[in-house]
Amino acid sequence: MSSYAVVNPATGQTLATYPPTTDEELESAVAGADRAYRTWGKVTAPAERAALLRRVAQLHRDRRDELAAIIVREMGKTIGAALGEVDFSADITEYYADHIGEITADTPLEIGGDGPAIIRRAPLGVLLGIMPWNFPYYQVARFAAPNIAIGNTILLKHAPQCPESSAAIETLYRDAGFPSGVYTNLYISNEQAATVIADPRVQGVSVTGSERAGAAVAENAGRNLKKVALELGGSDPFIVLSTDDLDATVQLAIDARLDNNGQSCNAPKRFIVVDGLYNAFLEKFTAAIAAAKVGDPFAEDTVIGPLSSLAAAERLAEQVDRAVAQGATLVTGGVRDGAFYPGTVLTGVTPDMDAYREEFFGPVGVVYRVADEDEAVAVANATSFGLGSYVFTTDADQAARIADKIDAGMVYINVVLADEPALPFGGVKRSGTSREMGLLAADEFVNKKLIRAAA
C-alpha cells in the first residue's frame, strides 16, 4: 500500500491515495531523464528553455485557485497563504527565465599569460530533488527552475503527503510543452530514492527537510561521490534592541512567526528582547498571538490553520509540555485540539532545557530577556542552526555590527517576510550547505568548466 495520500489535517479524512512508483517505472524514469538531458542540456538553446519556463510561470497564475486549494487540503495552509505561495512560485520560475542569459553566460578571466581564458557554465545532468511538505510549490520552484534553466533534468520525490500538488506540478511542465523527461514526478520510497542517488546516470541530489533526512541523503551521496545540496531546519532569532514603534515591531514578529501556521524553517522562533523593552514586548506579543484565530484554513479570517498532520501537532505539543516540565513558563496557548495548535508563548527557557536547542515547528514563540547587544548576539548564536535572523534597532551602526556577528546565512534588518526571487536563501551550521533562489541557485549543480586557449 502506498504511503502517498492526501489526508486533510483539518478533518483527518483521507481524500485520495496514489499508487507507488514501481521499480520498473523508476528505471524508465531515470532512463528518460538521462535521454532528455542529452538534448535539453546540450542542444536546446537557452532562449527556448526560457520560453518554456515562462509558460510554466503563467500556468501557475492561470491555475492559482485550483493549485492553492490542493495544498490547503494536503497540509492545512490557510487559503491566503496558499494563493501567495502559488504566486511566488510563478515569480521564481519567471525570474530564471528572465535571467537565463546571466545564468549561462561565460565568465572571462584576467590571467597573467597571453590568450583568452573563460569559465563556461555547463549543466551536470540528471538531478534528484527530495522536497518537504511545508511549501509544496515554492520549495520545488526554487530547486527545479534554476536547474532546468541551466540545462539539467529533474526527478522529483515530494513528501508523501503532497501527492496531488506534486502531480499538479508535473502537469504544469507537461502542459507548458516541456519535452518528456525534463521534469518527472516520482512516488518513491526512501529506499528507492537511495537507489536513484547511487545510479551513475544521476549527478546530484538536493534535499530540503529535517536534519535526519539531510544526514541520511548526504551520507548516501558521499558514498557515491555525488554533489549534494542541503536546506535544513532553523531556529531563527528575532532581536529587539530599540524601536520607534513597538506595536509595529510586535506585529511584524507575529506575522513572521505565524506565517504558514508557524511551519517555516526561516521563521523567527526565538524572540530576544533587551531588558528595557522586554515587559512591554512580552505583553503585546502574548496578547496578539493569543488573539490569532485558529480554524478552517479555507476561511479568509483564519490566521492559524491546522498543522500539517495530527502527528506534527502531537510532536509540537510534546515539545511544549516537556519544556514546561523542565521549568519553562507557559504564558499562553499550549492546548492541542486534534491537528490544531494555538499560538503559544514560552518564557524562562534556559540552556539546560531541551527547548533551548530545539526547533519548534509550529506557532510557538520563545521570548528571552537580555541585558544588551552582546548578550543578544550570544543568545542568538547559541544554537546549532544558522539559517535566518532578524534584527530590530534604530541604530544603523548597531545593525551593521550585529549583522557581522550573527552566525546565519541571512540577516534581515527591521523587516520580515521580505523574500524575493533575486535573494539567495540558505544557511550555515546544521541549517544546510547550499543556496537556493537568486543567481547563486543556478551555480549549485553546474560544471564550471575552464577553457584556456593559446594567444
PEBELSUL-V476636 format. One record per residue. N is the residue number from 1. D_LAST is the distance of its C-alpha to the last C-alpha in Angstrom with 1 decimal. Layout:
n=N d_last=D_LAST
n=N d_last=D_LAST
This chain:
n=1 d_last=64.2
n=2 d_last=61.1
n=3 d_last=60.4
n=4 d_last=58.7
n=5 d_last=61.3
n=6 d_last=61.9
n=7 d_last=64.6
n=8 d_last=65.6
n=9 d_last=65.8
n=10 d_last=68.3
n=11 d_last=70.8
n=12 d_last=69.8
n=13 d_last=70.0
n=14 d_last=67.7
n=15 d_last=66.6
n=16 d_last=64.4
n=17 d_last=63.0
n=18 d_last=60.0
n=19 d_last=59.6
n=20 d_last=57.0
n=21 d_last=54.0
n=22 d_last=54.9
n=23 d_last=52.8
n=24 d_last=52.4
n=25 d_last=51.3
n=26 d_last=48.9
n=27 d_last=47.2
n=28 d_last=47.0
n=29 d_last=45.5
n=30 d_last=42.7
n=31 d_last=42.0
n=32 d_last=42.0
n=33 d_last=39.6
n=34 d_last=37.2
n=35 d_last=37.5
n=36 d_last=37.0
n=37 d_last=33.8
n=38 d_last=32.2
n=39 d_last=32.5
n=40 d_last=32.8
n=41 d_last=29.7
n=42 d_last=27.5
n=43 d_last=28.7
n=44 d_last=30.7
n=45 d_last=28.9
n=46 d_last=29.1
n=47 d_last=31.2
n=48 d_last=33.7
n=49 d_last=33.9
n=50 d_last=34.6
n=51 d_last=37.3
n=52 d_last=39.1
n=53 d_last=39.0
n=54 d_last=40.5
n=55 d_last=43.3
n=56 d_last=44.0
n=57 d_last=44.2
n=58 d_last=46.6
n=59 d_last=48.7
n=60 d_last=49.2
n=61 d_last=50.7
n=62 d_last=52.7
n=63 d_last=54.2
n=64 d_last=54.5
n=65 d_last=58.2
n=66 d_last=58.2
n=67 d_last=55.3
n=68 d_last=56.9
n=69 d_last=60.2
n=70 d_last=58.7
n=71 d_last=57.5
n=72 d_last=60.7
n=73 d_last=62.5
n=74 d_last=60.1
n=75 d_last=59.7
n=76 d_last=62.0
n=77 d_last=59.6
n=78 d_last=61.4
n=79 d_last=61.0
n=80 d_last=59.5
n=81 d_last=56.8
n=82 d_last=56.2
n=83 d_last=55.6
n=84 d_last=53.2
n=85 d_last=51.3
n=86 d_last=50.8
n=87 d_last=49.7
n=88 d_last=47.2
n=89 d_last=45.8
n=90 d_last=45.3
n=91 d_last=43.5
n=92 d_last=41.1
n=93 d_last=40.3
n=94 d_last=39.7
n=95 d_last=37.5
n=96 d_last=34.9
n=97 d_last=35.1
n=98 d_last=34.6
n=99 d_last=31.6
n=100 d_last=29.9
n=101 d_last=26.9
n=102 d_last=26.3
n=103 d_last=27.1
n=104 d_last=24.5
n=105 d_last=21.7
n=106 d_last=18.2
n=107 d_last=17.7
n=108 d_last=14.5
n=109 d_last=14.0
n=110 d_last=13.4
n=111 d_last=11.9
n=112 d_last=12.0
n=113 d_last=8.7
n=114 d_last=5.3
n=115 d_last=3.6
n=116 d_last=6.8
n=117 d_last=9.9
n=118 d_last=13.3
n=119 d_last=16.8
n=120 d_last=18.4
n=121 d_last=22.2
n=122 d_last=24.0
n=123 d_last=27.7
n=124 d_last=29.3
n=125 d_last=32.2
n=126 d_last=36.0
n=127 d_last=37.4
n=128 d_last=41.0
n=129 d_last=42.5
n=130 d_last=45.8
n=131 d_last=47.4
n=132 d_last=50.5
n=133 d_last=53.5
n=134 d_last=53.6
n=135 d_last=51.2
n=136 d_last=51.1
n=137 d_last=48.8
n=138 d_last=46.8
n=139 d_last=45.7
n=140 d_last=44.5
n=141 d_last=42.7
n=142 d_last=40.6
n=143 d_last=39.5
n=144 d_last=39.3
n=145 d_last=37.8
n=146 d_last=34.5
n=147 d_last=33.9
n=148 d_last=34.9
n=149 d_last=32.6
n=150 d_last=29.6
n=151 d_last=30.6
n=152 d_last=32.8
n=153 d_last=36.3
n=154 d_last=39.4
n=155 d_last=42.6
n=156 d_last=45.0
n=157 d_last=48.0
n=158 d_last=50.0
n=159 d_last=53.0
n=160 d_last=56.1
n=161 d_last=58.0
n=162 d_last=55.5
n=163 d_last=55.7
n=164 d_last=56.6
n=165 d_last=53.8
n=166 d_last=51.2
n=167 d_last=52.4
n=168 d_last=52.3
n=169 d_last=48.6
n=170 d_last=47.8
n=171 d_last=49.9
n=172 d_last=47.9
n=173 d_last=44.7
n=174 d_last=46.4
n=175 d_last=48.1
n=176 d_last=44.9
n=177 d_last=43.6
n=178 d_last=41.2
n=179 d_last=40.7
n=180 d_last=42.9
n=181 d_last=41.4
n=182 d_last=39.1
n=183 d_last=41.9
n=184 d_last=44.9
n=185 d_last=47.9
n=186 d_last=49.5
n=187 d_last=52.9
n=188 d_last=52.2
n=189 d_last=53.7
n=190 d_last=52.0
n=191 d_last=52.2
n=192 d_last=50.5
n=193 d_last=47.8
n=194 d_last=47.2
n=195 d_last=46.8
n=196 d_last=44.2
n=197 d_last=42.2
n=198 d_last=42.3
n=199 d_last=41.3
n=200 d_last=37.8
n=201 d_last=37.1
n=202 d_last=37.4
n=203 d_last=34.5
n=204 d_last=36.1
n=205 d_last=39.3
n=206 d_last=40.3
n=207 d_last=43.8
n=208 d_last=45.7
n=209 d_last=49.1
n=210 d_last=51.1
n=211 d_last=50.1
n=212 d_last=51.8
n=213 d_last=49.9
n=214 d_last=46.6
n=215 d_last=47.3
n=216 d_last=48.4
n=217 d_last=45.3
n=218 d_last=42.9
n=219 d_last=44.7
n=220 d_last=44.4
n=221 d_last=40.7
n=222 d_last=40.1
n=223 d_last=41.9
n=224 d_last=39.7
n=225 d_last=36.4
n=226 d_last=36.0
n=227 d_last=34.6
n=228 d_last=37.6
n=229 d_last=38.2
n=230 d_last=41.6
n=231 d_last=43.5
n=232 d_last=46.9
n=233 d_last=49.9
n=234 d_last=50.6
n=235 d_last=53.4
n=236 d_last=52.1
n=237 d_last=53.8
n=238 d_last=55.2
n=239 d_last=55.8
n=240 d_last=58.3
n=241 d_last=58.6
n=242 d_last=59.7
n=243 d_last=60.2
n=244 d_last=61.8
n=245 d_last=63.0
n=246 d_last=64.0
n=247 d_last=65.2
n=248 d_last=61.9
n=249 d_last=60.1
n=250 d_last=62.5
n=251 d_last=62.0
n=252 d_last=58.2
n=253 d_last=59.0
n=254 d_last=61.2
n=255 d_last=58.9
n=256 d_last=56.1
n=257 d_last=58.3
n=258 d_last=60.1
n=259 d_last=57.1
n=260 d_last=57.0
n=261 d_last=60.4
n=262 d_last=58.8
n=263 d_last=56.5
n=264 d_last=53.1
n=265 d_last=50.8
n=266 d_last=49.7
n=267 d_last=53.1
n=268 d_last=54.7
n=269 d_last=57.3
n=270 d_last=58.1
n=271 d_last=59.5
n=272 d_last=59.4
n=273 d_last=61.6
n=274 d_last=62.4
n=275 d_last=66.1
n=276 d_last=67.1
n=277 d_last=66.0
n=278 d_last=66.7
n=279 d_last=70.3
n=280 d_last=69.7
n=281 d_last=66.4
n=282 d_last=68.1
n=283 d_last=71.1
n=284 d_last=69.1
n=285 d_last=66.6
n=286 d_last=69.4
n=287 d_last=71.3
n=288 d_last=68.4
n=289 d_last=67.3
n=290 d_last=70.9
n=291 d_last=71.3
n=292 d_last=68.3
n=293 d_last=69.8
n=294 d_last=69.4
n=295 d_last=70.1
n=296 d_last=69.1
n=297 d_last=65.3
n=298 d_last=65.9
n=299 d_last=68.1
n=300 d_last=66.3
n=301 d_last=68.0
n=302 d_last=67.1
n=303 d_last=64.8
n=304 d_last=64.8
n=305 d_last=65.0
n=306 d_last=65.5
n=307 d_last=63.0
n=308 d_last=60.9
n=309 d_last=63.6
n=310 d_last=66.9
n=311 d_last=65.2
n=312 d_last=62.8
n=313 d_last=65.8
n=314 d_last=67.6
n=315 d_last=64.8
n=316 d_last=64.5
n=317 d_last=68.3
n=318 d_last=68.3
n=319 d_last=65.7
n=320 d_last=67.8
n=321 d_last=71.0
n=322 d_last=69.6
n=323 d_last=68.3
n=324 d_last=71.8
n=325 d_last=73.4
n=326 d_last=71.3
n=327 d_last=72.4
n=328 d_last=70.3
n=329 d_last=72.2
n=330 d_last=72.2
n=331 d_last=72.5
n=332 d_last=72.5
n=333 d_last=71.8
n=334 d_last=71.3
n=335 d_last=73.5
n=336 d_last=71.9
n=337 d_last=73.3
n=338 d_last=71.9
n=339 d_last=68.1
n=340 d_last=68.7
n=341 d_last=68.1
n=342 d_last=68.9
n=343 d_last=67.0
n=344 d_last=67.7
n=345 d_last=67.4
n=346 d_last=67.6
n=347 d_last=68.0
n=348 d_last=68.8
n=349 d_last=65.9
n=350 d_last=65.3
n=351 d_last=62.8
n=352 d_last=65.3
n=353 d_last=65.4
n=354 d_last=63.3
n=355 d_last=62.7
n=356 d_last=60.8
n=357 d_last=58.0
n=358 d_last=58.3
n=359 d_last=56.8
n=360 d_last=59.5
n=361 d_last=58.2
n=362 d_last=60.8
n=363 d_last=62.5
n=364 d_last=63.3
n=365 d_last=62.4
n=366 d_last=63.0
n=367 d_last=63.7
n=368 d_last=63.3
n=369 d_last=64.7
n=370 d_last=62.6
n=371 d_last=63.5
n=372 d_last=60.2
n=373 d_last=56.5
n=374 d_last=55.8
n=375 d_last=58.2
n=376 d_last=56.8
n=377 d_last=53.3
n=378 d_last=54.8
n=379 d_last=56.6
n=380 d_last=53.6
n=381 d_last=51.5
n=382 d_last=54.3
n=383 d_last=53.1
n=384 d_last=50.9
n=385 d_last=49.4
n=386 d_last=46.7
n=387 d_last=46.0
n=388 d_last=47.0
n=389 d_last=49.2
n=390 d_last=51.1
n=391 d_last=52.1
n=392 d_last=54.8
n=393 d_last=55.3
n=394 d_last=55.9
n=395 d_last=54.0
n=396 d_last=50.3
n=397 d_last=49.5
n=398 d_last=51.4
n=399 d_last=49.5
n=400 d_last=46.2
n=401 d_last=47.5
n=402 d_last=48.7
n=403 d_last=45.6
n=404 d_last=43.7
n=405 d_last=46.5
n=406 d_last=47.1
n=407 d_last=45.6
n=408 d_last=44.6
n=409 d_last=41.7
n=410 d_last=43.2
n=411 d_last=45.4
n=412 d_last=47.3
n=413 d_last=49.1
n=414 d_last=52.3
n=415 d_last=51.4
n=416 d_last=51.8
n=417 d_last=50.8
n=418 d_last=47.8
n=419 d_last=45.3
n=420 d_last=43.0
n=421 d_last=40.2
n=422 d_last=37.5
n=423 d_last=38.8
n=424 d_last=37.7
n=425 d_last=40.6
n=426 d_last=40.9
n=427 d_last=42.3
n=428 d_last=42.3
n=429 d_last=44.7
n=430 d_last=46.8
n=431 d_last=45.9
n=432 d_last=42.6
n=433 d_last=39.0
n=434 d_last=37.1
n=435 d_last=36.8
n=436 d_last=37.9
n=437 d_last=37.8
n=438 d_last=35.3
n=439 d_last=31.6
n=440 d_last=31.7
n=441 d_last=33.7
n=442 d_last=30.9
n=443 d_last=28.8
n=444 d_last=31.5
n=445 d_last=31.0
n=446 d_last=27.3
n=447 d_last=24.5
n=448 d_last=21.8
n=449 d_last=19.0
n=450 d_last=15.8
n=451 d_last=12.7
n=452 d_last=9.5
n=453 d_last=6.5
n=454 d_last=3.8
n=455 d_last=0.0
